[in-house]
Amino acid sequence: MQIEGDQLPAASLEAKLKSALDEGTKHLRAKNLTDLRKCIEQARKIAPDDGRVLHLAGLYEVERRNTVQAEQLVRAALSKRPEDAYIMHNLATVLISQGKFEEATELLRKAVSAKPTYAEAYHTLAKIMKFEPGDPLIEQMETGIQSPGLSKVDVSFYGFALAKALDDIGDPARAWMALEKGNAAMAGSTTVEDDRQGVDRVKKTVTRSRLEEGAQSGYPTRAPIFIVGMPRSGTTLLESVIADHPHVFGAGEVTAVRPLARKMAKNLEIEGDLRGHARLIEAATPTIIHAGGQGYLDFVRKKATGWFDYFVDKLPDNSFNLGLISMMLPESQVVHIMRHPLDIMLSIYFQRFISLSYPFRPKDIVAHYLNYRDIMNTWREILPLPLLELRYENLVQDREFAQTLLWEKLGLSLQVAHIPRASGNFQHQHTASSWQVRQPVYQSSREKFRKYEKEMSAFIEAMGGMQAIEAEVAEQERRCALRAAAAA
């Protein structure tokens, strides 16, 4: 079959193909999937079997979360371009999303061998493997981060990857130096001060009676189970524990509430609605509240892979949205997971977050933690929803006991077998915890901050000193449902 362009010289065909691929890559970065698909269709008319075309088509399927089709396309691309380090890396990321870590590790090692300056590949590799002393990749990263003219992006990739490797081999001092370089390269403006204003407004203006009044117009469904807490507090592990139940769908981090809140605020002509949504809570009408709850459920239904009785939304940021959630979805349930503050902050500082603005300076991380702590204290007093609280440290101590208690407290049937974590019911994770949650539960993650206590002096001082921190930990213990149940 003749296709458009068959009669053009090879150089002209290549120019047209490159133009379509370059344009498609721009749309990929902008998450503009409609125009990306058009560029792929155009490129396929020119060279349907070209490895670059297959690669871009695979990345399109990645964005659509069609991981099986994405893997097939990117594998086909690699067969056409077997020395292409970028295709190796992107195939590895698809495999990681499916839990295929061994093959992904092999591909990433090949990628950095083919392109020793590929900073992002080192970073991806560091997230899914444990380094041993003498691994030549450590020396390669130490050389790479000192390269002249390195972009901030690559400095950050090298810094976080090298910090993870040095932590693995037990060298906290050098790991911290690498961390500081990686975080400094990522640091920019933050919203923590605006968030503080939002939290203060909730504390001053939102009442239990207003939340109860709004809840009368909410969407009636018992399906949602919200897991809230800080990032790196154990939300992914907790989701896996709850979603092992055959009637529960693990929806991951559902980023629906804030966009819905913006839409609701726009309909009410509210400008500048801050964290906590105090102004929206004050002004929301019954119709808007009901539509918000229905819109949230519709969003999850589109994401689900099949039928479910319940689903888990583990977005930590919903800690700030609980007041609005209690109005929109008044029959939902909330599980709050807590963890030692310094372990949370250390784990955040070790992560190269791209969707959060605060994780790159100690003072900003502490400020966000204090905002989260204050708003959770407020919800405890006024939230009409039941709030089940537990600590990460108690969760990892006895997973099966925790699972039984959680299922019982959440009203899930106990007349089912405990399903292994790798069961098909647990959804693919795309967060910083995707590798960790599939590993055996180790106790080494508890009080990891101890070996960095000297380096974390800025965090400790901003929290009011170790005595204040330990008092907060004692209060967490008092609130923990797992501890109370074990004692009984």
N, C-alpha and C positions, 0 to 999 in steps of 0.2 A: 504494500500500500504506500502510495506516495504521500508525504506529509509536507506541510508548509516549510519551505526553506530547503527542500531537497536540491534545488537547482543553484543554490548559492555557493560561492567558494567556501572552502573549509575555514578560512580566516574569518569570514563574515558570520558563519554559523557559530564559531567559538565566541565572537564578540557578542552576538545576540544571546547566547547561552549564559555568558558571564554577566551580562546586564540583568537577565532574569534572576540569576542566582544572587547577585548583589542586592537587588531590590527585595527579593524574598528574605534575605538575611536581615535587612532593615526592619521588615515587618515582623520577623520572628522576635527580634529584640524588643519591639514595641508591643508584643503580644497581640498583634493585629492578624488574627488567624484567617479572616475572610480574604484579605488581600494576599496573605502568604499562600493560601491555596491557589489563587489565580496565578501567582508567579510559578508555582510548582507545575501547574497544568501547562503553562507556556513553555517551561523548560523541558517538560516531557515530550512536547511536540517536536522539539529540536533534537534531543538526545535522551530517549527514555531509559537507556541502560547505563548512562553515565554515572559513575560512583558519586559524584557531587550532587546530582539530582536525587539519587536514592537516599543519600545522607540527609538532605534538606527535607525530603518527604518523611523520613523517619523522625526528624526533630519536630515536624508538624504533628505527628501522631503522639509524640511525647507530651506536647502541650495539651493534647486532647485526652491524655491519660490512657491511651490505647497501647499499653506496654507490649503486648504480644506482637501486634502489627509493627510497632516501632522497632522492636528487636529484629524482626525479620528484615525490615528495610535497611537498618543500619548494618546488619550482618552482610547483606547483599552489597552494600556500599563498600564495606571493608574488603570483600572478596575482589572488588574491582580496583581498590586502591590499598593494598595490604601494608604499605609503609606509611600511611597517613596517620600521624599521631593524634590528630584531632578526632578522627573517626574512631580510633581505638578508645580514646577518652570518653566519647559520647556513648559508645556501645557499653562501656563499663558503667556509666551512670544509669543506663536503662537496666542493666543486670542488677545493680545495687537495689533499685526500686523493687525488684522481684526477689531479693534475698539471695542472689547468686554471687556471693562475695568471693569465693575462691577463683572463679573465672575472671571476675572483675579485677581482682588483685593482679592476676597474671597479665591482663591487658594493660593495666596502668603501668606496671613495671616495663612492659614493652614500649609504652608511649614515651616514658621519660628516657628510655634508652635510645629511642629514635630521635627524640628532641630533648636533650638534657636541660634546656632552659625553659621547659614547659611548666611554669610555676603552678598553674591551676591543677595540673595532673598530680603533682606532689601533694597538693592540698586534699584532693579527692581521695588519693591513696591513703593518706594519713588518717582519714576518718574511718577507714574500714580495716585497718590492720594494727597489730601491736609490734613496734620496732624492738629489735634486740641490739645489744651493744655490738659495735663493729659493722653495722649495716652500712654499706657504701653510700646509700641514698642520703644519710645524714650529712656526710661530708659534701655531697653534691648540693644539698640545700644550703649549707653554710657558705659554700662558694657562690651559689646563685644569688643569695640575698645581698651580697656585697658587690654585685655587678654594677658598674657605673651606668647611669642613665636609666635605671630601672623605674618603671611606672609605679605609682602608688598602689595600683591594683595588684601588680605582681609582688610588691613588697609585702602586701597583706597576705597573699597566698603563701608565700615563702615563710613569713613570720608565724602564722598559725600552724602550718604544717610542721615546721621545725620545732615549735614549742611542744606540740603533741609528741613528736619523736623523742625529744630530750626528756619529757616527762615519763615516757614509757621506759627509758633506760635509767631513770632515777637520778636525773641531774636538774633539780628544781631551779637552781640559781641561773643556769644558762637558759633553761626553758622560759623563765620569767623575762629575761632580756629579749628573747625572740618574741614573746607575747607583747611586750611594750612596743616593739617595732611594728608588729602586725596591727595592733590596736590604734597606734598613732596614725598609721596610713589610712585607717577607716574613719577616724573621728571627724565629725562635722557638727552642724547645728542639731539641737534636740528640742523636744516638746515638753520636757519634764516640768518646766515652770508653768506652762499653760495647763498641763495635766493637774498640777497642784491646785490651780484655781478651780478646775472642774471638781476635784475631790472636795474642796472647801465648800463649794456651792451645794453639793449633794448633802454634806453634813448640816448645812444651815437651813436648807429649804425642803428637802424630801422627807416625807413622813410615812409611817406605816399605813395610816388611814388613806393617804392618797394612793399608795401602791395597791391596797386592797380594793379601793374604788375602781381604779383602772383595770384590775384583774377581772372584774365582773364582765368586761367586754372582750377579754382575751379569747384566743383560739383554743377550743377544748381538745387537747390531745395529751396523753401520758407518754408519748413516744420519746421525747427528748430527755437525755441524761447529760447534763453539762459537767465537765471536769474543769475546774478553775484553779489557778495558782500562779506562781511565777514561772517564766520560762526556765527550763532545766530543773524543775522541782519534782519531776517524775510523772508528768501527765501522760506521756506515751506509754510507759510501763503500766500505769493504772488503767489506761484504755484497753491494753491487751488483756489485763486481768478481768475486766468487766465484759469485754467483747468476746471472750472465749465462750460465753453463753450462746447456745444456738439460736436464741430469739433476739439477739442483739447485733446490730450492724455497727461496726467501727467506722465512723464517718471521717475521722481525722480532725484536722483543724478547719472548721466551717467558718469561712470568712464572710458571713452574711449579715450579722447584726449591725455592724457599723454602716455598711452601705444602705441597709434598710432604714436605719436611724436618720441618715442624711436625707433620704427620700421623704421620710415622714416630716422632718424639720422643714424641708423645702415646701411641702404642701401646706404647712402651717405658717409659712413665711417667718421662720425662726432663723436668724443668722448667728453664727459664732457659737453653736452648741458645743460645749466642751466635754471632756471625759466625764463619764457618769451620766451624761444626758439629763441633767437636772431640769433645764428649761423645757425640754421635750416632755419629760415626765409630768411637769406642771400643766402643759398646754394640750397634750394629746387628747383627741376626741375618741369616743367609743368606736366609731367607724375606722379611724386610722389605727387604733390599737389592734383591732381584730384583723385588719388587712395586713398589719405587720407580722402578726403571728402566722397567718396563713402563708404569707410570702416567704417566711423563713422555712416552713415545712415544705413548701413547693421546691425551694432551693435544694434541700437535702434529698428529696425524692428524685430529682434529676441526677444527683450524684450517686445514688445507691445502685448497687449491682444486682439487687433482687428485693424480694419481699422482706419486711422486718416488722416486729412488734415494737422494738425500742431501737434507738440509735444513740451513740456516744459522740458528742462534740467536745473535743479536748483543746479548744483554742484558749490558751492561758489568758489572753486579753479580755475574755468575757468576765473576768473578775470585776472590771469596770462597768460592765453592761448588765449586771444582775438585776438592778432595779427595773430597767426597761423590760428585760426578759420576764420578770415576774408578772408584769402586766400583760405582755403579748402572749405568754405561754404559761398560764397560771397553774397548770397541772404537771409541769416539768419538775425534774429533780436535779439537785446540785450536789456534787462531791467536791470538796475543797482539799487539795493536797498541799501539805506544808513540808518544809525541809529546813535543816540548819541554814540560817541566812548566809553564813560565810561559804558553805558548800555551794549554795545557789549562785552566789556572786562569782566565786572562782570558776564555776562551770560556764557561766555566761561569758566571763572574760576570756575563756579559752575558745569561744565560738566566733566564727566569722559570719555574724548575722547580716543579711542584706535587706531585710524588711523592717528592721528596728533601728531607731536613731540613737538610743542611749547606751548600748553595751560597751562602748569603747573607752570610757573614762571612769575611773573609780567613783568620783563624786556623782556622776550621772546615774550609774548603776545603783548606788545607794539611794539617790533621790527617787528613782523609780520604785525601788523596793519599799521605801517609806510611804509613797503614794498608794501602792498596792495594799500595804498593811493597814493604812488608815481607812481605806474604803471598805476593806473586808471587815474591819471592826464596826464600821457603820452598818453594813448589811446585816451583821449578826444581831443588831438591835432592832432593825426595822423591816427586814425582808420577810414577806409572808410565805415564802417557799421553805420547805424543810432543807436544812443544810447539814450534810454529813461530812465530818472532818476527820482526816487521818494524816499521819506523818509518813514520808517516804521511808524513813529509817525502820519503822514498824512494818511497812509493806514488804520490804525486801527480807525481813527477818523470817517471815513465814507466809509465803505467797498463797499456799492452798488455804490456810486458815483465813487469810484476808479475803480470798475469793468467795469462800462460803459466807462470810459475814456480809460482804458487799452485796452479793446476790440476794441474801435474805432481807437486808435493809432496803434494797431497791425494789423489793416485791417481785423478784425473778424466781421462777420455779427452781427448787433444789432437786427435783426428781430427774436430773440429767447428770451424765458423767462429766467429770472435770476434763475438759478438752485440752490436749497439748497446745502450747503456744503457737506452733507452726501450722495450726489448722487453717483451712481456707477461709474461715469466718473473719479472721483478723485481716484488715485491709492493708495494702501496701502503704508504707509510711514515707513521707517526703520531707521529714524534719531532720534537725540535727541529731535526733535520737534514733534514726532508722537502723543503724548498725547495732547500737548498744542494746536496744530492746529485744533483739533476736539472740543475744548472748546469754549464757547462764547468769543468774543473779548473784553477783559477788558482793561481799561485805566491804570490799576495799573502797567503794565509793562513799562510805560513811566517814565523815570527818576527814576527808581528804585535805581540807584546808590546813590541817595541822602542819604538814610539811612545807606549806607556803606562808605560815603565820608571820614570819618576818617581812616577807615581800608584800603582804596584805595589810600592812600597818595603816595605809590611807583608808582602806575600807573599814577597819576596826575603829579608827578614830572617828570617822564620819557617822558610825553607828552608835557612838557614845561609850565605846570601850567594851572590853570583854565581859565585864560584869553585867552590863545592860544586855548584851547579846545572850549570855547564858540565862538571864531571867526570861528573855523572850522564848528561848528553847524550852524552858520549864513550863511556860504557859502553853506552848504547842503540845507538849506531852499531856498536860491536863485536859486539853480539848480532844485528844486523839481517841476516836471510837475503837480502834483496834486495841489500844492499850487497856481501855476500860473493859472490853470484852474478854481479853486474855486474863485480866485480874479476876474477873467474875468466874 
